Amino acid sequence: MVKVQKAWFLIAVLVAVVSVFMNAPESVAQTVAGRIIGTIRDSQGAVIPGATVSAKSLETGAERTTVSDDSGGFNITSVPAGSYEVTASLAGFQKEVRSGVTLTVGAALRVDFTLKVGALQQEEVVVTGEAPQVDTTTSTMSGLVSETTIRELPLNGRDWLQLGALQSGVLIGLSKNPDLGENVTHGGGMFMSISGGRPTSNVFMVDGLVINDHANKSPGSALGVNLGVDAIREFSILTSTYSAEFGRSSGGVINAITKGGTNAIHGTGFYFGRNSALDARNFFDQGLPPFRRHQFGGAVGGPIKTDKLFFFGNYEGLRQFLSESLSSYTLSPNARNGILASGATVRIDPKVAPYLALFPVANGRINGDSAKYVFGAGQLGIENYAVGRMDFLSSASTTIYGTYVFDTSHSTTPDAYNNRMIGDRGRHQRFTLSMQHVFSPALLNTINVGLSRAVGTGNIDAQANRPAVTDKSLGFFPGQNAGSLSIAELQVPTNTPGGLGSTGGDSLWYTSPQFNDNLTWVKGRHNIRTGFSVEAIRDNIDVGHNPLGDWSFNSIQDFLTGVPSLFGSAVPGKGAYRGVREKIFGLYVQDDLRVRSNLTLNLGVRYEPATVMSEANGLTTNLRNLTDAQITSRQPMYQNPTLRNFIPRVGLAWDPTGTGKMSVRAGFGMFNVLPLPNLLSGNLNHTVPFYLNATVPKPAPSAFPNQVQLSFDQGSGYYMQGDPPQAYKLQWNLNVERQITRGLSISAGYVGSRGVHLPLRYGDLNLVPPFLVKNAPDGHLLFPTGTPQRVNPNFPLIPATLWNGYSVYHSAQLNVTQRFTHGFTFQGVYVWSKNIDVG
């Protein structure tokens, strides 16, 4: 076993050295270009070496040229997506032109030629038609969402990522679910599970730039959408066994490109409206809730200088008012007057009476001392999205483009009692600069540099709806608004009653500068890509908690009579602001070896280390052992498991017919599960001694509302496994794809994966579960006498992160695509799967 490990280590080191020697820095999936491959034969079926093959862009006029090798094969690599005219020619043969050939993002497009003998080379054969529908070159399981699909299919909210659900093995859903108390810290966009993977295990890329947000999900916005339908040209979703070029992910890769200008001026203008005219009232609505959504904008692109310099710009605005019936429990009419359901009448404490204004008058069903309060909660949302792009063909061998994206959004919605408006805000900015230089038809290099930045706030009190929430006389501290009031009998779904600012709110500032460099080298039957990248993550987050204090009461009667059970408050100067820093590096080599004209092997290896996460100001604490009496302030928090992150990927694609209409594909790969800052979110922010919360259990009635004497509580510890193992996922697949007719293709296969040593977060690892004891009544779980109810009595709560999770995924996937004439396409997907994920 030791010899095998040493052998793998030596192989990985050798690959890394070769990569550095070839001067190719890159990491995280910057493959946005594709390649055009094929074989040239004569009318008798013999291969033709030495033929000249060129691909000319019908949009910008850019042209790339190569020569077929001894086997008749050619490979025009790193070609931007678009529409092309591909030409093959050789003296003594008629020139053949393929017009209307469409190359998609990251695709390997096969265009084969059969040249006929001609008296003059000037004789030309023009063939117009679509490219083959079968992938005969890679083992990657993937799906493409084309420009036409993005533009033409209706989308609720115009979120282009919704179209990912059209691909097999992809599930989507809300990431920011207010019903679960989630906000901006849980991610602004939708979640996407790919081939059974966790929503936090994907990588989202636009123009080669990673745009994952703080929660490592899609970026989204305060309104939970990813705008840009008119800016995104197309995107692909890699669902299993993708090549070593792609890292930072153990789930799937969403790889998108923006539109660019062409030699023709083109533009669009649009307006989409939706309202409640055809909506129906649900059971809980008192009336039909109003709903209005307006989306508008436009895009324009064209040449600044023909065949040289191009521009593209897009703006989209979203204005939305959404009203939903919100139901909560408040004080019953009798309870507001001291008359309890038990028949007793109590005297309302004069110190409590002013706070009754924070509890709305009930308008629904009475349930004891509480009653329903129902109202139409109107959510107002505004979002503005803009993108600009410039493309510059510096020379026949050098291309440069830059993209800038700006997206700002905010939404407000009432709290459970309509006392105040709670707001979320988001701002995303992204900049990408890319340069590609062609040294020769067989050797080219692409450099990308970029920055992704997100700023967001969640649950921030934005506006007062009632005078009581800004009444300073109700404050628990001098000069402050009232804090929160928690009554056990009242089931308030979110945001307990309190003054403006009592929710605290959450804020984040996430910045990710990135650099990567790719080198592509075509040598005979080899298509070699190698590269290096670095990403520096700066993740600053502030999790608010009880900034104005919180009084808790065990019952409505206790509240009315001024008998509190607990007071808690954050301690000034001991807040929850933390700044996590981490760098991710990537180094890879990928070789697509064309063994025969109908058989390609995909061989790759990747090394992907990351630095140990650290806190910018040293505000990290960790229990070295779960039972330690003292928490330790230390950096690093754990030993680095990523230094062992050498991972292989292999696959094959075989066309048994040799016609390009059938493909048998299989792949196997190992994919890293990197420890990223989202693992620490929340846990790191609330650990002693850098964060303290003051509590007073069972305070004297005279302490309410503003005479309490604070004392620090024990605070929670935090335990992170100090020597985590390498976390990874194994992926494999076997599938068959067949083109039945000119327009009909069917793909069927098996896709599986297994996650090993996955991170598993515990809300509290300090619990001792009760268990059955001898002579205990059946079904009763008890703590026997003398059994501690906490693992570590020195801390009331110990959130933890361990690397003992795992996952198993098996699926059968079927995909049917029918292309009709005039651009009409039908696609159907069926997946039968079983997924287990402990994490």
C-alpha positions in Angstrom: 0.0 0.0 0.0 2.9 2.4 0.9 4.5 1.6 -2.5 1.3 2.5 -4.3 1.0 5.8 -2.5 4.6 6.7 -3.3 4.0 5.8 -6.9 1.0 8.1 -7.2 2.9 10.8 -5.4 5.9 10.6 -7.8 3.5 10.6 -10.9 1.7 13.7 -9.6 5.0 15.5 -8.9 6.3 14.7 -12.3 3.1 16.1 -13.9 3.3 19.2 -11.9 7.0 19.8 -12.9 6.1 19.3 -16.6 3.3 21.8 -16.2 5.5 24.5 -14.7 8.1 23.8 -17.3 5.6 24.5 -20.0 4.8 27.8 -18.4 1.1 27.4 -18.0 -0.6 28.9 -15.0 -4.4 28.1 -14.3 -7.0 26.4 -12.1 -10.6 26.8 -11.8 -12.3 26.0 -15.0 -11.7 28.8 -17.4 -12.5 26.7 -20.5 -15.0 29.0 -22.2 -13.7 28.4 -25.8 -14.2 25.3 -27.8 -12.4 23.5 -30.6 -13.1 22.3 -34.1 -11.8 18.8 -35.0 -12.3 16.4 -37.8 -10.8 14.1 -40.4 -10.2 14.8 -44.1 -10.6 12.0 -46.6 -10.9 11.6 -50.3 -13.9 10.1 -52.1 -12.3 6.6 -51.8 -12.1 7.0 -48.0 -8.3 7.4 -47.8 -7.0 10.1 -45.4 -5.6 13.3 -46.8 -2.6 14.8 -44.9 -1.4 18.4 -45.6 -4.8 19.9 -46.3 -5.4 23.5 -45.2 -8.3 23.9 -42.8 -9.6 27.3 -41.8 -12.4 28.5 -39.5 -13.7 32.0 -40.1 -16.1 33.7 -37.7 -19.3 34.9 -39.5 -19.7 37.5 -36.7 -16.3 39.2 -36.3 -14.3 38.0 -39.3 -11.6 36.5 -37.2 -10.0 33.5 -38.8 -7.9 30.5 -37.6 -6.0 28.1 -39.8 -4.3 24.7 -39.4 -3.1 21.8 -41.5 -4.2 18.2 -41.4 -1.7 15.7 -40.0 -0.5 12.3 -41.3 -3.7 10.6 -40.3 -5.8 13.3 -42.0 -6.9 14.7 -38.7 -7.0 18.4 -37.7 -7.6 20.3 -34.5 -8.4 24.0 -34.3 -8.3 24.6 -30.6 -9.4 27.4 -28.2 -12.0 28.9 -30.6 -14.6 31.3 -29.2 -18.2 30.2 -29.4 -20.1 31.4 -32.4 -21.1 30.8 -36.0 -18.3 29.8 -38.4 -17.5 29.0 -41.9 -15.1 26.0 -42.0 -13.1 25.4 -45.2 -10.8 22.5 -46.3 -8.6 22.8 -49.4 -5.7 21.1 -51.1 -4.2 21.4 -54.6 -5.8 19.0 -57.0 -9.0 18.8 -54.9 -12.2 20.9 -54.9 -12.4 23.2 -52.0 -15.2 22.3 -49.6 -16.9 24.9 -47.4 -19.1 24.2 -44.4 -21.3 27.2 -43.7 -23.4 27.8 -40.7 -21.3 25.7 -38.3 -22.2 26.7 -34.7 -19.6 26.1 -32.0 -20.9 26.2 -28.4 -19.1 27.0 -25.1 -16.4 24.5 -24.3 -17.5 22.0 -27.0 -15.4 19.8 -29.2 -17.2 20.1 -32.6 -16.5 17.5 -35.2 -16.5 18.6 -38.8 -15.4 15.9 -41.3 -14.6 16.6 -44.9 -14.6 14.4 -48.0 -12.7 16.2 -50.8 -13.4 15.4 -54.4 -10.8 15.5 -57.1 -11.1 18.7 -59.1 -9.4 20.1 -62.2 -9.1 23.4 -60.5 -8.5 24.2 -56.9 -10.9 27.1 -57.3 -13.8 24.7 -57.7 -15.8 24.9 -54.5 -18.4 22.7 -52.8 -20.6 24.5 -50.3 -22.4 22.5 -47.7 -24.9 24.0 -45.3 -26.1 22.1 -42.3 -26.1 21.6 -38.6 -23.2 19.9 -36.7 -23.6 16.3 -35.5 -25.6 15.8 -32.3 -23.3 13.1 -30.8 -20.2 13.8 -28.8 -17.5 11.4 -29.9 -14.5 13.0 -28.2 -15.0 13.3 -24.5 -16.3 11.3 -21.5 -17.8 14.3 -19.8 -21.5 14.2 -19.0 -22.8 17.6 -19.9 -25.7 19.6 -21.3 -25.9 22.8 -23.3 -28.4 25.6 -22.9 -28.2 27.4 -26.2 -28.7 31.1 -27.1 -32.0 30.3 -28.7 -33.3 28.5 -25.6 -32.2 31.3 -23.3 -33.8 33.9 -25.5 -37.1 32.2 -26.4 -38.3 30.1 -23.4 -40.4 32.0 -20.9 -38.9 32.3 -17.5 -40.6 33.3 -14.2 -38.5 36.2 -13.1 -36.1 35.9 -16.1 -33.5 34.0 -14.1 -31.3 32.3 -16.7 -30.1 29.6 -14.3 -33.6 28.2 -14.1 -32.9 26.6 -17.5 -30.4 24.4 -15.8 -33.3 22.2 -14.8 -33.6 21.1 -18.4 -30.4 19.0 -18.1 -30.4 15.4 -16.7 -29.3 15.1 -13.1 -30.0 18.7 -12.2 -32.4 19.8 -9.5 -33.0 23.5 -8.6 -34.8 25.3 -5.8 -34.8 28.5 -3.7 -31.6 29.2 -1.8 -32.9 32.2 0.2 -36.0 30.7 1.8 -37.6 33.2 4.2 -39.9 30.5 5.6 -36.8 28.9 7.0 -35.4 32.1 8.4 -32.7 32.2 5.7 -31.2 35.4 4.5 -28.3 36.8 2.5 -25.8 34.7 4.5 -27.3 31.6 3.1 -26.8 32.7 -0.5 -28.8 35.0 -2.7 -29.6 32.8 -5.7 -31.2 29.5 -6.2 -29.6 26.3 -5.1 -28.7 23.7 -7.7 -28.0 20.0 -6.9 -26.1 18.3 -9.8 -25.8 14.5 -9.9 -26.7 14.2 -6.3 -24.1 16.8 -5.1 -24.6 19.4 -2.4 -25.8 22.8 -3.5 -22.5 24.2 -2.1 -20.3 21.9 -4.2 -20.8 23.5 -7.6 -18.8 26.2 -9.3 -20.5 29.0 -11.3 -18.4 30.7 -14.0 -19.0 33.5 -16.4 -16.3 34.3 -19.0 -13.9 32.2 -17.1 -14.4 34.0 -13.8 -15.7 32.1 -10.7 -18.8 34.0 -9.4 -19.8 31.8 -6.5 -21.1 33.9 -3.5 -20.2 33.8 0.1 -22.3 30.7 0.7 -20.6 29.0 -2.3 -23.8 29.0 -4.3 -25.0 31.0 -7.3 -24.7 34.8 -6.7 -28.4 35.8 -7.0 -29.6 39.0 -5.5 -31.8 40.4 -2.8 -34.8 39.3 -4.9 -33.3 35.8 -5.3 -32.8 35.9 -9.1 -29.8 36.0 -11.6 -30.7 38.5 -14.2 -29.0 38.7 -17.6 -31.1 36.7 -20.1 -30.2 39.2 -22.8 -26.5 39.2 -21.8 -25.8 35.5 -21.5 -25.0 34.0 -24.9 -25.2 30.4 -23.7 -24.0 28.1 -20.9 -23.2 24.5 -20.4 -23.6 22.4 -17.3 -21.0 19.7 -16.7 -22.6 17.1 -14.5 -20.1 14.2 -14.2 -16.4 13.2 -14.9 -15.4 16.5 -16.4 -11.7 17.1 -17.3 -8.8 18.2 -15.1 -9.2 21.8 -16.3 -12.1 22.2 -14.0 -11.5 22.5 -10.2 -12.9 24.0 -7.0 -15.9 21.7 -7.4 -17.0 18.2 -6.5 -20.5 18.7 -7.8 -21.1 20.3 -11.2 -19.8 23.2 -13.3 -22.0 25.9 -14.7 -19.9 27.5 -17.5 -21.4 30.6 -19.2 -20.3 33.2 -21.6 -21.6 36.7 -22.3 -22.6 38.1 -25.7 -20.2 40.2 -27.7 -20.4 42.7 -30.5 -20.2 41.7 -34.1 -19.7 43.4 -37.5 -23.4 44.1 -37.6 -25.2 46.3 -35.3 -27.8 44.4 -33.4 -30.1 45.2 -30.5 -33.2 44.3 -28.5 -35.7 46.0 -26.3 -38.2 44.3 -24.0 -40.8 44.6 -21.4 -42.4 41.8 -19.4 -45.3 42.3 -17.1 -47.1 40.1 -14.6 -49.9 40.8 -12.2 -52.6 39.2 -10.0 -55.5 39.6 -12.5 -55.7 35.9 -13.0 -54.6 34.8 -9.5 -56.8 33.0 -7.1 -57.2 33.7 -3.3 -55.8 31.0 -1.1 -57.4 29.7 2.0 -55.7 32.2 4.4 -56.1 35.3 2.3 -58.6 37.8 3.5 -58.7 39.2 0.0 -56.9 38.8 -3.3 -53.3 39.9 -2.5 -52.0 42.4 -5.1 -49.0 41.5 -7.2 -47.2 43.6 -9.8 -43.9 42.8 -11.6 -42.3 44.9 -14.3 -39.1 43.8 -16.1 -37.7 46.0 -18.8 -34.5 46.8 -20.6 -32.5 46.4 -23.8 -29.2 45.4 -25.3 -27.1 46.7 -28.2 -23.9 45.5 -29.8 -21.9 46.2 -32.9 -18.6 47.3 -34.4 -16.5 50.3 -33.4 -14.1 49.3 -36.1 -15.0 46.6 -38.6 -13.2 43.3 -38.0 -11.2 44.9 -35.2 -13.0 46.4 -32.2 -16.5 45.5 -31.0 -18.8 46.6 -28.1 -21.9 45.1 -26.3 -24.0 46.5 -23.6 -27.1 45.3 -21.7 -29.4 46.8 -19.0 -32.3 45.2 -17.2 -34.5 46.6 -14.5 -36.9 44.7 -12.2 -39.6 46.4 -10.1 -41.9 44.1 -8.1 -44.6 44.4 -5.5 -45.7 41.1 -4.0 -48.3 40.8 -1.3 -48.8 37.7 0.8 -51.0 37.0 3.7 -48.9 36.7 6.9 -50.4 35.1 10.0 -49.0 35.3 13.5 -50.3 35.0 17.1 -50.7 38.2 19.2 -52.4 38.9 22.5 -56.2 38.1 22.6 -58.5 41.1 23.1 -59.3 39.9 26.7 -55.6 39.4 27.5 -54.8 43.0 26.5 -57.2 44.0 29.3 -55.8 41.5 31.8 -58.6 39.0 31.5 -57.2 35.5 31.1 -58.7 32.4 29.5 -58.4 30.6 32.8 -61.0 33.0 34.2 -58.5 34.9 36.3 -58.1 38.7 36.0 -54.6 40.1 36.5 -53.4 43.7 37.0 -51.2 44.7 34.0 -48.0 46.1 35.3 -47.7 49.8 34.5 -44.2 49.2 33.3 -45.5 46.7 30.8 -48.5 48.7 29.6 -46.5 50.9 27.1 -45.1 47.8 25.4 -48.6 46.6 24.4 -48.3 49.0 21.5 -45.8 46.6 20.0 -48.4 43.9 19.8 -51.1 44.4 17.1 -54.8 44.1 17.8 -56.0 40.6 16.9 -58.3 40.2 13.9 -58.6 36.4 13.7 -59.4 33.3 15.6 -58.9 33.3 19.4 -56.9 30.6 21.0 -56.8 31.0 24.8 -54.8 34.1 25.7 -53.6 34.5 22.2 -55.3 35.2 18.9 -54.5 35.4 15.2 -53.3 38.5 13.5 -53.5 38.4 9.7 -52.5 41.1 7.3 -51.3 41.5 3.7 -47.6 41.8 3.9 -46.4 43.8 0.8 -42.8 43.0 -0.3 -41.3 45.7 -2.5 -38.3 44.8 -4.6 -36.0 46.8 -6.9 -33.1 45.5 -9.0 -30.9 47.0 -11.7 -28.5 44.9 -13.7 -26.0 46.1 -16.3 -23.2 44.5 -18.3 -20.6 46.0 -20.8 -18.2 44.1 -23.0 -15.4 45.1 -25.4 -13.7 42.8 -27.8 -10.4 43.8 -29.6 -8.8 41.7 -32.3 -5.3 43.2 -31.9 -3.9 41.1 -34.7 -4.4 37.8 -36.4 -2.8 36.1 -33.5 -3.9 38.2 -30.5 -7.5 38.7 -29.1 -8.4 40.7 -26.0 -11.8 41.1 -24.3 -13.0 42.7 -21.1 -16.4 42.4 -19.3 -17.8 44.4 -16.4 -21.1 43.4 -14.6 -22.9 45.5 -12.0 -26.0 44.3 -10.2 -27.7 46.1 -7.3 -30.9 45.1 -5.6 -32.9 45.6 -2.4 -36.2 44.3 -1.0 -38.3 45.2 2.0 -41.1 43.3 3.7 -43.0 43.8 7.0 -42.1 41.9 10.1 -44.6 39.4 11.6 -46.5 42.2 13.4 -46.3 44.9 10.6 -44.3 47.0 13.1 -41.4 47.8 10.8 -40.0 47.0 7.4 -37.2 44.5 7.2 -34.8 44.9 4.3 -32.3 42.9 2.3 -29.7 44.5 0.1 -27.2 43.1 -2.4 -24.6 44.5 -4.8 -22.5 42.4 -7.1 -19.6 43.5 -9.3 -17.5 41.4 -11.6 -14.7 42.3 -13.9 -12.9 40.0 -16.3 -10.0 40.7 -18.7 -8.8 38.0 -21.1 -6.0 37.8 -23.6 -5.4 35.0 -26.1 -2.3 34.7 -28.2 -1.7 32.2 -31.0 2.0 31.3 -31.3 1.3 28.8 -34.1 -1.7 26.8 -35.3 -0.6 24.1 -32.7 0.3 26.3 -29.7 -1.6 29.1 -28.0 -2.0 30.7 -24.6 -4.9 32.3 -22.8 -4.5 34.6 -19.7 -7.5 35.6 -17.6 -7.5 38.0 -14.7 -10.6 39.1 -12.8 -12.4 40.2 -9.7 -15.7 39.1 -8.2 -17.2 41.1 -5.3 -20.4 40.8 -3.4 -21.8 43.0 -0.7 -25.0 42.1 1.1 -27.2 42.7 4.1 -30.1 40.7 5.5 -32.8 41.3 8.1 -31.8 44.9 8.5 -34.6 47.1 9.9 -35.3 49.7 7.2 -38.4 51.6 8.2 -40.9 52.1 11.1 -44.6 51.3 10.5 -45.7 52.2 14.0 -44.6 55.0 16.3 -43.8 52.6 19.2 -40.8 51.1 17.4 -38.9 54.4 17.5 -40.0 55.5 21.0 -36.7 55.9 22.9 -38.6 55.8 26.3 -39.2 52.1 25.6 -35.5 51.3 25.2 -33.8 48.8 27.5 -30.7 50.9 27.3 -30.5 54.7 27.5 -31.1 56.5 24.2 -32.0 53.3 22.3 -35.2 51.9 20.8 -36.9 49.0 22.4 -35.2 45.6 22.1 -37.0 42.3 21.5 -39.8 40.8 23.6 -40.2 37.0 23.4 -43.2 35.3 24.9 -43.3 31.5 24.8 -47.0 31.2 24.1 -46.9 33.4 21.0 -45.7 31.6 17.9 -44.1 34.4 16.0 -42.5 32.9 12.8 -39.8 35.5 12.3 -38.7 38.8 13.9 -40.1 38.9 17.4 -41.7 42.3 18.4 -39.3 45.0 19.2 -38.0 48.5 18.2 -36.4 49.6 15.1 -32.9 48.0 15.0 -33.6 45.1 17.4 -33.2 42.4 14.8 -29.5 43.2 14.4 -29.2 41.9 10.9 -26.4 40.2 9.0 -23.9 41.8 6.6 -21.2 40.4 4.4 -18.4 41.6 2.1 -17.0 39.0 -0.2 -14.1 39.6 -2.6 -12.4 37.1 -4.8 -9.5 38.3 -7.1 -8.5 35.6 -9.6 -5.8 34.8 -12.1 -5.3 31.9 -14.4 -3.3 31.0 -17.5 -3.9 28.2 -20.0 -1.6 26.7 -22.5 -2.9 24.5 -25.3 -0.6 22.5 -27.5 -1.7 20.2 -30.4 1.0 17.6 -31.1 0.1 14.9 -33.6 -2.7 12.9 -32.0 -2.4 14.7 -28.7 -4.5 17.7 -27.6 -2.7 18.9 -24.4 -3.9 21.6 -22.1 -2.1 22.6 -19.0 -2.5 25.5 -16.6 -2.2 27.2 -13.3 -4.5 29.5 -11.3 -4.8 31.3 -8.0 -7.9 32.7 -6.2 -7.6 34.8 -3.0 -10.8 34.8 -1.0 -11.6 37.7 1.4 -14.8 36.8 3.2 -15.9 39.4 5.8 -19.2 38.7 7.7 -21.0 40.2 10.6 -23.8 38.2 12.2 -26.0 40.4 14.4 -27.5 39.1 17.6 -29.6 40.9 20.3 -28.0 44.4 19.8 -30.7 46.1 21.8 -31.4 43.3 24.3 -34.1 40.7 24.6 -36.6 40.1 27.5 -38.1 36.6 27.6 -41.3 35.5 29.4 -42.6 32.0 30.0 -46.3 33.0 29.5 -48.6 35.8 28.6 -49.6 36.1 32.2 -45.9 36.5 33.2 -45.6 39.2 30.6 -48.6 41.1 31.7 -47.6 41.1 35.3 -43.9 41.9 34.5 -42.3 38.6 35.6 -39.5 37.9 33.1 -37.6 34.6 32.9 -34.4 35.8 31.1 -32.7 38.8 29.7 -30.0 38.6 27.1 -27.9 41.1 25.2 -24.9 41.4 23.0 -21.8 43.0 24.7 -20.4 46.2 23.0 -16.9 45.6 21.7 -17.4 41.8 21.7 -19.3 41.5 18.4 -19.5 38.9 15.7 -17.6 40.6 12.8 -15.0 38.2 11.4 -12.8 38.3 8.3 -11.8 34.9 6.8 -8.9 34.6 4.4 -8.0 31.8 2.1 -6.1 31.2 -1.2 -6.8 28.4 -3.6 -4.2 27.2 -6.1 -4.7 24.8 -9.1 -2.3 23.1 -11.4 -3.4 20.6 -14.1 -2.5 18.7 -17.2 -5.1 17.3 -19.6 -4.4 15.2 -22.7 -7.1 14.2 -25.1 -5.4 11.4 -27.1 -6.9 10.4 -30.4 -5.8 6.7 -30.4 -7.8 6.1 -33.6 -10.1 8.2 -35.7 -13.0 6.7 -33.7 -11.4 6.4 -30.3 -10.3 9.1 -28.0 -8.8 8.8 -24.5 -9.2 11.6 -22.0 -6.3 11.6 -19.4 -5.8 14.2 -16.8 -4.4 15.0 -13.4 -4.9 17.9 -11.1 -3.2 19.3 -8.0 -5.3 21.7 -6.0 -3.9 22.9 -2.6 -5.4 25.7 -0.5 -4.1 27.6 2.4 -5.5 27.0 5.9 -8.4 29.4 6.5 -7.4 32.2 8.9 -9.1 35.2 10.5 -7.7 38.6 9.5 -7.4 39.9 13.0 -6.6 36.6 14.8 -10.1 36.3 16.2 -10.2 32.5 16.0 -10.8 30.1 18.8 -11.0 26.3 18.8 -11.2 23.5 21.3 -8.1 21.3 20.7 -10.1 18.5 22.3 -13.8 18.3 22.8 -13.5 17.9 26.5 -11.0 20.7 27.2 -11.9 23.1 30.0 -10.3 26.1 28.1 -10.8 27.2 24.6 -7.6 28.0 22.7 -7.0 31.0 20.6 -4.8 29.8 17.8 -4.0 29.9 14.1 -3.9 27.8 12.1 -7.1 26.2 13.3 -6.4 22.8 11.6 -3.7 20.9 9.8 -3.9 21.5 6.0 -5.4 18.4 4.3 -5.3 19.9 0.8 -1.5 19.4 0.4 -2.4 15.9 -0.6 -4.9 16.9 -3.3 -3.5 15.1 -6.3 -6.5 13.7 -8.2 -6.6 11.7 -11.5 -9.3 11.8 -14.2 -9.7 9.3 -17.0 -12.2 8.6 -19.7 -12.8 7.4 -23.2 -15.2 8.1 -26.1 -15.6 5.4 -28.8 -17.6 5.6 -32.0 -18.1 1.9 -33.0 -19.7 2.9 -36.3 -17.0 5.4 -37.4 -19.8 7.6 -38.8 -20.0 10.1 -35.9 -23.6 9.0 -35.2 -22.9 6.8 -32.2 -20.7 7.1 -29.1 -20.0 4.8 -26.2 -18.5 6.9 -23.4 -17.1 6.1 -19.9 -15.3 8.1 -17.3 -13.9 8.0 -13.8 -12.6 10.9 -11.8 -11.6 12.1 -8.3 -12.8 15.6 -7.3 -11.6 17.6 -4.3 -14.0 18.9 -1.6 -12.1 22.0 -0.4 -12.6 23.5 3.0 -14.0 26.9 2.1 -15.1 29.9 4.4 -18.8 28.9 4.2 -17.9 26.1 6.6 -17.1 28.6 9.3 -20.0 30.9 8.8 -21.9 31.5 12.0 -19.9 29.2 14.1 -16.7 31.3 14.1 -18.7 34.5 14.7 -20.2 33.4 18.1 -17.3 31.9 20.0 -15.7 33.1 23.2 -13.7 35.1 24.2 -14.0 37.4 21.1 -17.8 37.2 21.2 -19.7 37.6 24.4 -23.4 37.6 25.2 -24.7 38.9 28.5 -27.6 37.0 30.2 -29.5 37.3 33.4 -31.5 34.2 34.2 -34.6 34.8 36.3 -34.1 38.5 36.9 -36.1 40.3 39.5 -39.4 41.8 38.3 -38.1 45.2 39.3 -35.3 44.9 36.6 -37.8 45.2 33.7 -37.4 47.0 31.4 -34.1 48.9 31.9 -32.8 48.2 35.4 -31.0 44.9 34.8 -27.4 44.3 35.9 -25.6 42.4 33.1 -23.4 39.4 33.7 -21.4 37.5 31.0 -22.6 34.0 30.2 -20.3 31.0 29.5 -20.6 31.4 25.8 -20.3 28.7 23.2 -17.1 26.9 22.3 -16.2 25.7 18.8 -14.6 22.5 17.8 -13.1 21.9 14.4 -11.4 18.6 13.8 -7.7 19.5 14.1 -6.3 16.8 11.6 -9.0 16.5 8.9 -8.4 13.9 6.2 -8.5 14.7 2.5 -12.2 15.2 1.5 -13.1 14.1 -2.0 -15.7 12.6 -4.3 -15.4 9.8 -6.8 -17.5 10.1 -9.9 -18.1 7.6 -12.7 -20.4 7.1 -15.6 -21.1 4.8 -18.6 -23.4 6.0 -21.3 -24.4 5.4 -25.0 -25.5 8.1 -27.4 -27.0 7.5 -30.7 -28.3 9.7 -33.5 -31.3 7.8 -34.8 -32.4 10.2 -37.6 -31.1 13.5 -38.9 -32.9 15.3 -36.1 -33.4 12.6 -33.4 -30.7 11.6 -30.9 -31.0 9.5 -27.7 -28.6 9.2 -24.8 -28.9 6.6 -22.0 -26.5 5.8 -19.2 -25.6 5.3 -15.6 -24.1 8.0 -13.4 -22.8 7.4 -9.9 -20.6 9.0 -7.2 -19.4 8.5 -3.7 -18.3 11.2 -1.3 -15.6 10.4 1.2 -14.6 12.4 4.4 -17.2 15.1 3.6 -17.4 18.0 6.1 -20.3 17.6 8.5 -21.5 20.6 10.6 -23.0 20.0 14.0 -25.3 22.6 15.7 -24.2 21.3 19.1 -21.8 18.5 19.7 -22.1 18.9 23.4 -25.3 16.9 23.8 -25.4 13.5 25.4 -28.4 11.6 23.9 -30.8 10.0 26.5 -31.1 6.3 26.3 -33.2 3.4 27.6 -32.2 2.1 31.0 -33.1 -1.1 32.8 -36.7 -1.1 34.2 -37.5 2.1 32.4 -41.0 2.3 30.9 -41.1 1.2 27.3 -40.4 3.9 24.9 -39.1 6.4 27.4 -35.6 7.7 27.0 -34.0 8.8 30.2 -30.7 10.1 31.7 -29.7 7.6 34.4 -28.6 9.0 37.7 -25.1 10.3 37.5 -25.0 10.5 33.7 -23.8 14.0 32.5 -26.2 15.7 30.1 -23.3 17.5 28.4 -20.1 16.1 27.0 -18.2 19.2 28.2 -19.8 20.8 31.3 -17.6 23.9 30.8 -19.7 25.1 27.7 -23.5 25.2 27.2 -23.1 24.8 23.5 -20.3 23.5 21.2 -21.0 23.9 17.5 -18.5 21.7 15.5 -17.2 20.8 12.1 -16.0 17.2 11.5 -14.9 15.4 8.4 -17.0 12.3 8.9 -19.8 12.8 6.3 -20.3 10.7 3.2 -22.5 10.5 0.2 -23.7 7.8 -2.3 -25.4 8.5 -5.6 -26.7 6.1 -8.3 -28.8 7.1 -11.3 -30.1 6.0 -14.6 -30.4 8.9 -17.0 -32.3 9.2 -20.3 -32.1 12.2 -22.7 -34.1 12.5 -25.9 -33.6 15.5 -28.3 -35.5 16.0 -31.5 -34.6 18.9 -33.8 -37.3 19.8 -36.3 -37.0 22.3 -39.2 -37.2 26.0 -38.7 -35.4 26.0 -35.4 -38.1 24.0 -33.5 -36.5 21.6 -30.9 -38.0 19.2 -28.4 -36.0 17.9 -25.4 -37.1 15.3 -22.8 -35.2 14.1 -19.7 -35.9 11.3 -17.3 -33.7 10.4 -14.3 -34.3 7.6 -11.8 -31.9 8.0 -8.9 -31.1 7.3 -5.3 -29.1 9.7 -3.2 -27.8 9.4 0.4 -25.9 12.4 1.9 -24.8 12.5 5.5 -23.5 16.0 6.0 
